[in-house]
Amino acid sequence: MNIDMIRAAAGRIQGHANRTPLLSSPFLDDIAGRRVFVKAEALQKTGSFKFRGAWSAVSALKNAGGVIAFSSGNHAQGVALAAKAHGLPAVIIMPSDAPAMKIENTRALGAEVVLYDRANESRETIGEALAAERDLHLIRPFDDSHVIAGQGTTGLEIAQQAAEQGVTEGDVLVCCGGGGLTAGIATALEADAPGLRVRPVEPDGFDDVTRSLASGGWENNNQATGSICDAILTPSPGQLTFPIMQRLCGPGIVVPDEDCLRAMALAWSRLKVVLEPGGAISLAAALFHGDQIEGEAVIAVASGGNVDQPMFEKALTEYGQ
């Protein structure tokens, strides 16, 4: 995976994915004590950055009879839409505790959904077995070079948009599960904006990337569930993504669930953007963990907005203004 693959993915994605805005608010600046810019990937097709990687991977296939993926919901919807546009059947393996809206949307996009128990079953094992049984091409959510390249197109846009705002140095905070978005953005910024440093942001209790960067090896989480940030709960960093993050990223930042709810409420009141908990975690780090951030400006990637109504209402009720 390299910058040439990202540029190639950008060519395939052009005209299909949205070029999402870089938003700001003086009210958020006041809270953070520095300029805050929000890359609003919640406004991407299917409600998250995952559409980029899905389109990149599906559009690169040759002679595929169909695709299969495993996902808590955002990669699922991205693959479902990309496969539908290419006229391919899609099977998506999703945890039974995924937000209902994500499951319903994936089905509505034409995919067959297979549910599994996140705590007791392996989605990788199920996916590999079904792929072999039905002769489907497996598109992994982050450990796939074409997926990483597609997510890296977010970084190409950030480099251009940050330069337009006069921001050439500072931290870029990225919501991080397996590391596909983090690794892709870091690779793009290394080429086009080397003064911007990527920082992975993870939920408290699911900080495998943060610990792996500190130890220099792959660290695992001790649990599979237990955070509202369902989109970024992965067992460990990816085999492809971690070496990239290890080479290019700064230290990780760990954020409690409560701060994600606070960030969701502020994103709505100040930016008029709906974020899901895992999609708001980088903004939460920018606003409430500024002592761990360097620079006069910070960029937070708001990675997704596929939140169920009760969770969104909880954020607004408990932390809305």
Residue, then its C-alpha position, 0 to 999 in steps of 0.5 A: m500500500n503506497i501513495d500511488m495506490i491512493r491516487a489510483a483509488a482517488g481516480r476510481i472514486q471520483g464522481h462516486a464518493n462525496r468530497t466532504p467539507l472541512l468544518s469549523s466553529p468559533f464555539l468549538d475553538d473556544i472549548a479546545g483552546r485552539r482552532v478546530f477543523v472537522k473533516a465531516e465524513a459523516l456526510q459521505k455516502t452511506g454515512s461514513f468514510k467506509f464507502r471510499g474503501a468499499w468502492s476502491a476495493v469493489s471497483a478494482l475487482k476483476n471477474a468476481g461473482g460476488v463479494i462478502a464482508f464482515s462489519s459492525g455496520n459502516h463497512a457493511q453499508g459501503v460494500a453493499l452500495a458499491a456492490k449494488a452499483h457494480g451489479l454484484p451480489a453481497v453477503i455481509i456478516m454483522p454482529s447481532d448487537a450492531p445498531a438496528m439502523k445499520i443492519e436495516n440499511t445494509r439489507a435495504l441496499g440489497a445485501e444478504v445479512v448474516l448475524y453472529d454473536r460478537a462475544n462468542e463467534s469469530r466473524e473472520t472464521i464465518g467470513e472465510a468459510l462462506a467465501a469459500e463455500r459460495d465463491l465470493h471475494l472477501i473484502r476485509p474492513f481494514d486489512d485490504s490494500h485497496v480498502i486502505a487506499g480508498q480510505g487514504t483519499t480522505g487524507l488527500e482531501i485533508a491536505q488540500q483543505a488544510a492548506e486552504q485554511g493555512v494549516t500546514e502543521g499540527d495533529v490530525l486526529v483519526c477515529c481508529g479501530g483496525g487502522g484502515l482509515t488511520a493508515g490511509i490518511a497517514t500515507a496520504l499526508e506523508a506525501d502531500a502534507p508532511g507537517l500534519r501528524v496523524r494520531p489514532v483515537e480509541p475508546d477507553g478499554f479498546d485501546d489496542v492501537t495506542r498500546s501497540l504503538a507504545s510497546g512496538g508489537w501487536e496488542n489485543n483487547n481483553q473484551a469484544t464489547g462494552s463501549i458505545c463506540d461500536a464502529i471501532l471495536t476491533p480485537s487488535p491492529g491490522q497486519l497491514t495497517f499497524p506497520i504503517m501506523q507504527r512508522l507514521c503516527g504519533p501516540g494514540i489518545v484514549v477517550p471515555d464514552e461520556d466524552c463521545l456523547r458530549a462531542m456528539a451533542l456539540a457537533w449537532s449544536r455547533l456544526k449541525v452534523v449528526l455523529e455516531p459515538g465512534g465517529a465523534i471520538s476524534l472530536a472528543a479528543a480535540l475538545f476535551h483532551g487538548d493537553q495531549i495535542e500539539g499545535e495551534a490548530v487540530i483536525a478531527v476526522a468525524s468518521g461516521g454518523n450512523v447512529d440509532q435514534p435512542m443513542f442520539e437522543k441520549a447525547l442531546t438529553e444528557y449533554g445538549q445545550 
